[in-house]
């Protein structure tokens, strides 16, 4: 991985319940708290696959 990523679009990330866009959330895979838009390196990040429109 060469580019830093964010947790905001990761399927594993659990956002803060009070302030989802900016609050400190939780990554259950790495067992760490992260801000959704803070860039960092992560090999476990997965984006939800887009479903084709019918």
N, C-alpha and C positions, 0 to 999 in steps of 0.2 A: 504494500500500500504506500503510495507516494503522496497523496493529498490528505490533509486533515478532513474529518467529517463532523457532522453534528448529530445529536440524538433525536432531534425534532421529528424526523420522519421514520425512525426505526420502529419496527413492530414490537421490539422487546421493551422499549422505553415506557416507563409509567410516569406520566406527568403529574406535577403537583396539583392537588385537588382544588386548592384555593385560587391559584394563579397559573393555570396551565401553560400559557404562552411563554412566561418568563420565570416561573418558580422552579426551585430546585426539585428535580424529579429523581427517579430511581431506575437503575439498570439491574435487573435480577440476574442476568448472566455474569456480569463482572462484579456484582455486589458492591456497587459504588453509587454515590449520588452525583448527578451531573446537571448542569444548566442546559436546556434544550438547544440553545443556539451557540454554545461554546465549542469552538473547533478543537478536535483532538484526534488521535489515531485509534482506530478500533477495527479489529478483524471480525468481530461478531455482528457488526451492524447489518441489518437486512431491511430493505424497504418492501412495503406491501406491493404485490404485483397488481398492476392495473387490470381491471376486468374489462373485456371488450363490451362496448355498447351494443345493445340488441336492437 
